[in-house]
Amino acid sequence: DLIPTSSKLVVFDTSLQVKKAFFALVANGVRAAPLWETKKQSFVGMLTITDFIIILHRYYKSPLVQIYELEEHKIETWRELYLQETFKPLVNISPDASIFDAVYSLIKNKIHRLPVIDPVTGNALYILTHKRILKFLQLFVCEMPKPAFMRQTLEELGIGTYSNIAFIHPDTPIIKALGMFVERRVSALPVVDVTGKVVDIYSKFDVINLAAEKTYNNLDITVTQALLHRSQYFEGVMKCYRHETVETIVDRIVKAEVHRLVVVDDNS
């Protein structure tokens, strides 16, 4: 029920060059792709923007040194180096599974993308995300009685991260931001000015612009410079307050089509 009638799915063979794979993600406007291993005749993993970030963070030296691992490696080589014998079966779900099963799998496995694979044909059908599930529930379950917690505030329910928040400044170099993505395992970093006010946000998705612009060989530039390459569709940082209800928050996330909101006080 969640899978749209028409959607784009890109699949990569593990023998493809890493660099070509990331360019293909950009060209197709997708954030992740299932990986097919011909020898095993099965899907073995996912390639996401996180892989791109880890490669850049791990192998970047300076603007003068080409990142050989990105330019020359195949996906299978990168997986062998990165996973180093810790290969786990691909976490996936059947199209017949319940939405609850999908939500449980995303949370339990601490993943953001869950491939839907037909157990009979072995075909990959769709990649499920928290955002898609939230949108589906908001659009199609509105006739059902809402749980009481939807009328409670973020503060009352203790939802969100309020201590040890990972953030950056407008003059933070990209390479430092990438390090924070890897070490803190977050999907976005609020950009905060000297007064402590949120002025922008740098997300993992913004990093793929480095591939689109072919500017990944200079990661010493600032976040502000990198964000100049962002698409014109950016509508600013989506915010919320602790005193707002879960219902309001969900509506805002779905309408804005974002993955997260920045919780601010009255001074932003």
Backbone torsions as a table, in degrees:
resi	resn	phi	psi	omega
1	ASP	NA	-27.5	-177.2
2	LEU	-82.3	-26.7	-175.3
3	ILE	-72.6	123.0	179.8
4	PRO	-65.1	156.1	-179.0
5	THR	-61.5	-36.7	-179.9
6	SER	-133.5	125.0	177.2
7	SER	-155.0	160.8	-177.0
8	LYS	-98.9	132.6	176.4
9	LEU	-131.9	127.0	179.8
10	VAL	-109.9	132.9	178.7
11	VAL	-119.9	136.0	178.7
12	PHE	-112.3	140.0	170.3
13	ASP	-80.3	142.9	-176.4
14	THR	-67.4	-11.0	178.5
15	SER	-85.2	-2.7	179.7
16	LEU	-74.2	146.4	176.5
17	GLN	-65.8	139.8	-179.5
18	VAL	-54.3	-47.1	-177.3
19	LYS	-59.2	-44.6	-179.9
20	LYS	-63.8	-36.2	180.0
21	ALA	-63.8	-44.4	-179.4
22	PHE	-67.4	-37.7	176.4
23	PHE	-63.3	-36.2	179.5
24	ALA	-68.2	-36.1	175.4
25	LEU	-59.2	-46.6	-179.6
26	VAL	-62.0	-49.8	-176.3
27	ALA	-60.5	-32.2	-178.1
28	ASN	-96.8	-2.1	177.9
29	GLY	64.5	32.4	177.5
30	VAL	-116.2	160.5	-174.2
31	ARG	-104.4	-11.3	-177.0
32	ALA	-158.9	157.5	179.0
33	ALA	-146.7	137.1	173.7
34	PRO	-66.6	149.3	-178.9
35	LEU	-108.2	129.3	-178.4
36	TRP	-107.3	128.5	176.2
37	GLU	-106.7	114.7	-174.8
38	THR	-60.7	-41.2	-178.3
39	LYS	-59.4	-40.8	-178.4
40	LYS	-88.5	-13.2	-176.6
41	GLN	53.7	45.1	179.3
42	SER	-157.0	165.6	175.2
43	PHE	-80.1	132.4	-173.6
44	VAL	-116.7	-10.8	-178.1
45	GLY	178.3	-165.8	178.9
46	MET	-131.1	147.0	171.1
47	LEU	-111.9	123.5	-177.4
48	THR	-129.1	177.2	178.1
49	ILE	-63.3	-26.7	177.5
50	THR	-60.0	-37.9	177.3
51	ASP	-61.6	-42.7	179.1
52	PHE	-60.1	-44.5	-179.4
53	ILE	-63.7	-44.5	-178.7
54	ILE	-63.6	-41.9	178.9
55	ILE	-61.8	-48.0	-180.0
56	LEU	-61.7	-45.2	-177.3
57	HIS	-65.1	-40.1	-174.9
58	ARG	-76.3	-35.9	-169.8
59	TYR	-111.8	-5.1	-178.9
60	TYR	-69.6	132.0	178.5
61	LYS	-111.8	-59.0	179.5
62	SER	-163.8	168.5	-179.9
63	PRO	-60.8	-18.6	-175.4
64	LEU	-89.6	-13.9	-176.4
65	VAL	-108.5	122.6	-180.0
66	GLN	-69.3	142.4	179.4
67	ILE	-82.8	92.4	-175.5
68	TYR	-56.2	-42.5	-175.8
69	GLU	-61.4	-29.1	179.0
70	LEU	-84.5	-37.3	-175.4
71	GLU	-74.3	-35.2	-169.5
72	GLU	-113.4	-29.1	-173.7
73	HIS	-67.1	148.9	170.3
74	LYS	-90.7	163.4	-179.7
75	ILE	-58.3	-41.2	-177.5
76	GLU	-63.7	-36.6	178.3
77	THR	-65.2	-45.9	180.0
78	TRP	-60.4	-42.4	-179.7
79	ARG	-64.7	-39.1	178.9
80	GLU	-64.8	-42.6	180.0
81	LEU	-66.9	-45.0	-173.5
82	TYR	-76.2	-44.4	-175.8
83	LEU	-83.2	-27.1	177.0
84	GLN	40.4	67.6	176.8
85	GLU	67.8	9.6	177.8
86	THR	-100.9	32.1	-178.8
87	PHE	-59.2	125.7	176.7
88	LYS	-116.1	152.1	177.5
89	PRO	-61.1	149.2	179.6
90	LEU	-64.9	126.5	175.8
91	VAL	-74.8	120.7	179.2
92	ASN	-144.9	177.8	-177.6
93	ILE	-142.2	150.6	179.1
94	SER	-82.7	149.4	178.2
95	PRO	-62.9	-17.9	-180.0
96	ASP	-87.7	-7.1	-178.5
97	ALA	-69.3	159.5	-179.2
98	SER	-81.1	163.0	177.4
99	ILE	-63.1	-36.1	178.5
100	PHE	-59.4	-43.9	178.9
101	ASP	-59.1	-40.6	-179.4
102	ALA	-65.2	-46.7	179.6
103	VAL	-61.8	-44.6	-179.4
104	TYR	-61.1	-42.5	-178.9
105	SER	-65.7	-42.1	178.4
106	LEU	-60.2	-45.3	-177.3
107	ILE	-71.7	-48.0	-176.4
108	LYS	-61.1	-41.6	-177.1
109	ASN	-89.9	0.2	179.8
110	LYS	51.8	49.1	179.0
111	ILE	-120.2	159.6	-179.3
112	HIS	-105.2	-15.1	-176.5
113	ARG	-135.0	128.4	-176.6
114	LEU	-122.6	108.5	179.9
115	PRO	-69.6	136.6	176.2
116	VAL	-96.7	115.9	-176.3
117	ILE	-122.6	130.3	179.3
118	ASP	-71.5	117.7	-177.1
119	PRO	-67.3	-20.9	-178.3
120	VAL	-82.6	-52.9	-176.6
121	THR	-88.6	-22.0	-176.0
122	GLY	80.6	5.1	-179.1
123	ASN	-78.0	140.8	172.5
124	ALA	-82.0	131.0	-174.6
125	LEU	-107.9	-33.9	-171.5
126	TYR	-168.5	161.1	172.8
127	ILE	-117.7	118.7	-175.2
128	LEU	-90.6	139.0	177.9
129	THR	-129.9	165.1	175.9
130	HIS	-57.2	-41.4	-176.6
131	LYS	-60.3	-44.3	-179.1
132	ARG	-65.3	-42.3	-179.8
133	ILE	-63.7	-43.9	-179.9
134	LEU	-61.4	-42.4	179.8
135	LYS	-63.3	-44.5	179.7
136	PHE	-59.7	-47.9	-178.5
137	LEU	-63.1	-40.7	-177.9
138	GLN	-68.4	-36.3	-177.3
139	LEU	-81.4	-39.3	-169.6
140	PHE	-109.4	-9.4	-177.6
141	VAL	-108.3	12.5	-176.3
142	CYS	-66.0	-23.4	-179.5
143	GLU	-76.3	-20.2	-177.6
144	MET	-80.3	156.2	177.7
145	PRO	-62.0	135.1	-178.8
146	LYS	-83.6	138.5	176.8
147	PRO	-61.3	150.6	-177.2
148	ALA	-58.9	-32.8	-176.5
149	PHE	-64.4	-19.9	179.4
150	MET	-63.8	-23.0	-179.6
151	ARG	-93.8	-0.1	178.2
152	GLN	-90.7	160.1	-177.2
153	THR	-89.1	166.3	176.9
154	LEU	-58.7	-41.2	-178.0
155	GLU	-62.8	-44.7	-178.7
156	GLU	-63.6	-36.1	-176.2
157	LEU	-92.7	-10.2	-179.4
158	GLY	66.9	34.5	-179.6
159	ILE	-90.2	131.3	177.1
160	GLY	118.4	170.2	178.2
161	THR	-107.8	121.6	-175.3
162	TYR	-122.0	-4.0	177.8
163	SER	-130.1	154.3	179.1
164	ASN	50.9	46.2	-177.3
165	ILE	-74.5	133.2	177.0
166	ALA	-81.2	122.5	177.5
167	PHE	-146.4	166.6	179.7
168	ILE	-132.7	173.3	178.3
169	HIS	-111.5	163.1	-179.8
170	PRO	-56.7	-28.5	-177.7
171	ASP	-98.2	11.2	177.5
172	THR	-67.5	130.3	177.2
173	PRO	-66.4	147.6	-179.7
174	ILE	-55.3	-42.2	-176.8
175	ILE	-60.0	-34.0	178.3
176	LYS	-71.1	-39.7	177.6
177	ALA	-62.0	-41.6	179.2
178	LEU	-61.7	-40.2	177.8
179	GLY	-60.0	-38.4	179.4
180	MET	-69.0	-38.2	176.2
181	PHE	-58.5	-44.5	-176.7
182	VAL	-70.4	-49.1	-174.2
183	GLU	-73.6	-38.4	-175.2
184	ARG	-93.5	-7.6	179.1
185	ARG	52.0	48.9	177.0
186	VAL	-112.6	160.3	-177.3
187	SER	-101.0	-8.0	178.5
188	ALA	-157.7	152.9	179.6
189	LEU	-125.2	117.3	175.1
190	PRO	-63.3	139.1	176.3
191	VAL	-97.0	117.5	-172.8
192	VAL	-115.5	133.5	-179.8
193	ASP	-83.4	-176.3	-174.9
194	VAL	-64.0	-22.9	-179.6
195	THR	-87.3	-2.3	-179.7
196	GLY	88.6	11.3	-178.6
197	LYS	-91.9	139.9	178.5
198	VAL	-76.5	120.5	-177.5
199	VAL	-112.0	-16.4	-178.8
200	ASP	-166.7	-178.8	175.3
201	ILE	-143.5	138.3	178.3
202	TYR	-115.7	112.6	-176.4
203	SER	-106.1	166.7	177.6
204	LYS	-57.2	-36.7	-178.7
205	PHE	-62.4	-32.8	178.6
206	ASP	-63.8	-26.7	-177.3
207	VAL	-65.0	-31.0	-177.9
208	ILE	-65.7	-19.0	175.2
209	ASN	-61.6	-25.9	177.4
210	LEU	-63.2	-34.3	176.9
211	ALA	-75.4	-42.1	-178.8
212	ALA	-60.3	-40.1	-177.4
213	GLU	-91.4	-4.2	-176.5
214	LYS	56.7	37.8	-178.1
215	THR	-108.6	16.1	-175.2
216	TYR	-73.2	-5.8	178.5
217	ASN	-82.9	-10.6	174.5
218	ASN	-122.6	96.2	-178.4
219	LEU	-101.5	11.1	177.0
220	ASP	-86.9	-6.6	178.4
221	ILE	-70.3	160.2	-177.8
222	THR	-81.2	163.2	177.4
223	VAL	-58.7	-41.2	179.6
224	THR	-58.4	-44.1	179.1
225	GLN	-64.1	-41.5	-178.8
226	ALA	-65.5	-36.6	-176.9
227	LEU	-72.8	-10.9	175.5
228	LEU	-65.0	-22.9	-178.3
229	HIS	-86.1	-3.0	-176.7
230	ARG	-66.9	152.5	-177.6
231	SER	-64.9	156.9	-177.1
232	GLN	-70.3	-6.0	-177.0
233	TYR	-82.1	-5.0	-177.4
234	PHE	-64.9	125.9	-174.8
235	GLU	-103.5	16.5	-179.2
236	GLY	94.6	172.6	-178.0
237	VAL	-74.1	126.1	177.0
238	MET	-85.0	124.0	-174.4
239	LYS	-119.4	168.7	172.4
240	CYS	-154.3	173.6	-178.9
241	TYR	-121.8	155.4	-179.4
242	ARG	-61.4	-28.8	-175.3
243	HIS	-83.8	-0.6	179.8
244	GLU	-83.5	151.1	-177.3
245	THR	-80.8	160.3	178.7
246	VAL	-59.5	-38.7	179.8
247	GLU	-59.2	-46.1	178.4
248	THR	-61.8	-43.1	-178.2
249	ILE	-63.3	-47.4	-179.4
250	VAL	-60.8	-44.8	177.7
251	ASP	-56.7	-44.2	-177.5
252	ARG	-66.3	-42.8	179.6
253	ILE	-61.5	-45.4	-177.9
254	VAL	-67.1	-46.7	-177.9
255	LYS	-66.0	-38.2	-178.6
256	ALA	-81.7	-11.0	-178.5
257	GLU	54.8	47.9	178.5
258	VAL	-115.1	168.5	-179.3
259	HIS	-96.7	-19.5	-178.8
260	ARG	-157.0	162.0	175.5
261	LEU	-120.7	150.5	175.7
262	VAL	-95.7	122.2	179.0
263	VAL	-81.4	122.8	-177.9
264	VAL	-125.0	165.4	171.7
265	ASP	-94.9	-171.7	-176.3
266	ASP	-63.8	-19.5	178.9
267	ASN	-93.4	7.9	-176.5
268	SER	63.2	NA	NA
